[in-house]
Amino acid sequence: MVIILRRIPKNTNEEDVLEFLEPALKGSFFKKSGHIESIQKLVLKDTEKKTIEFHVLVAIDSESAANRVIKMLNRKLFKNKPIFS
């Protein structure tokens, strides 16, 4: 499953994303751990408004782990900025 972290700070790198997602990916006795398969940073430029947005696509191997990440981290602060997944 692929999740999108929208409107991330410009200076975000792959290690920052891994650190942010790691607590939500950990499993427990009843929940399967998830693993990140890939991370891709997107830069969207609006030439009319002259704005730039940064997003990250994260592929997670387990749908249940991806849903857990979305539920746990949606609207949490990432580098002092709320992230919407």
N, C-alpha and C positions, 0 to 999 in steps of 0.2 A: 504494500500500500504506500502511496506517496502522499505526504502531507506538505503543506505550504506554510512557511512562516512569513507573514506579510509585513512589509514596511520595517525591515530591520535597519540598524544603523549602518552607515556606509563602510565603516572600518571593521566590519565583522569578518572573521576568518573561520575556517573549518573547525579549528580547535575550540573556538567560542561556542559554536553550535553543538559540538559533541558534549562539552561541559554542561550546557544548558539542558540538553535532552537526557543525559545519563540517569539522573534520579528517577525519571518517569519510565525509563526502559527496564529498570531492574524488576525482576519478578519476585515472587514470594512463594510460599508453600502451595497456594492455590492458583497463582498467576504465572504464566509463561513469560520468561524474559524475552525482550525484543533486541534485535541487532540492526544497526544501521548498515544498509547496503551501499548507499551513495548519498552524497551531498552535492548540490549544484546551486551556485549563486546566480541569480538573474538580475540584470539591470534593465529597467524599463524607462525609456526616455519619451517624454511627450514634447514634441517639437513645437506644437502650438502654444502650450502653456509654459514651455521651457522649464519643465520639472523633471527630476530623476527619482525613481523609486527603486529600492533594493528589496529583493525577496530571496528566499531559499527554498529549494525543493529537497525534501529528505525522503529517501526510499527506506522503509522499514519492513523487515522480513515477515513480521507477524501482524495480521490485521487487528488482533486484540491488543497488542502492544501499541500499535499506532493510535487506536481509539483511546487508550489510556493516556498517551502523550497529549492528544488533543484535549481531553477532559482535564488533565492536571495542569497543563501549561498555558491554556488559552487565557489571554489577558494578563499574564504574569509579566513582571518587569524583566527585560533583557537589556543589559547595558543602560539602565535607567529609562527605558522606553517600553511601553506595553506592546506585547506581541500578540497578534491575532492569528490563530491557526485554523 
